[in-house]
């Protein structure tokens, strides 16, 4: 996702109450996304797996700018592997 804009949450991607519960992204790139909150907004999922992903120069009017993540099962089994965050504000 590059230079994406959202009026509500999730400048690049917004997921809420996923039916299966898990979200897995590999080699995802969120670059220069603009939103009220978070380039990647995940609300009420079960587990998150981000591998080889990058969050660069994302801008949000509320924190966090890059990633917002809430879990129904306290995030057990979630992981961020080789994921970088740079220049988000």
N, C-alpha and C positions, 0 to 999 in steps of 0.2 A: 504494500500500500504506500503510495508516494503522493505527497501533496494533497491529501484527502481532507475534507472538511465536514463537520457534523454540527447540527443545530442543538442536539441534546448530548448524549453520552457517546463515547466510542468514535473518535475521529476516523479510525480505519475499520474497526470491527466491534460489534456489540452482540453479546450472547447473554440471554437471561433464562434461567430455569431450563437448562438443556434436558431434553427427554431422556437421553442416554446418560447424561451426567458428566461425561469426560470430554475435555477439549485437548487435542494434540496438534501442535504446529511444528513443522520442521522447515528451517530456512525462511522463516517469515521475516519480512522487513517492513517496519513502520517508520517512514522517513517524512519529516515535515508535515505531519498531520496536525490539524487545528481543531480543537473541540473544547466544550466547557470542562470536560474531565476525561482524561485517559485516551490514548490512541487505541489501546486494546482494553475493552471494558467487558469483564466476565462476571456475571452476578448469579449466584445460586447454582453453580455447577458443582461437580464432585471433585474431580482431579484435573490438574493442568500439567501438561508436558510441553515445554518449549525447548527446542533443540536447535542449536546453530542459528539463533534468531537475533535480530538487531533492532533497537529502538534509538533513533537518531534525530535530534533537533525537532522533537514534537513539542507543541505549545498548547497549554490548557489554561483556562481562566481560573480553575480550581485544581488543587493537588489531588492526585498525582497526574503528571503529564503523560507518562508512558504506559503504565499498566495498573489497572484496578481489578482485583480478583477477590471474590468472596466464595466460600465453599460451604456446602451443606454438611459435610462430614469432616470439618476441621482440617482440610487440606492434606490428610494423610496420603502418602504416595505421590504427591505432586512434586515436580522437579523443574528446575531451570538449568539446562546443561549447555555450556558454551553460548550463553546468551549475554549480549552486551547492551549497556545503556550509556548514551553519551549525548550531552548537550540538550537534555530535555528540561523544559521550564514551564 
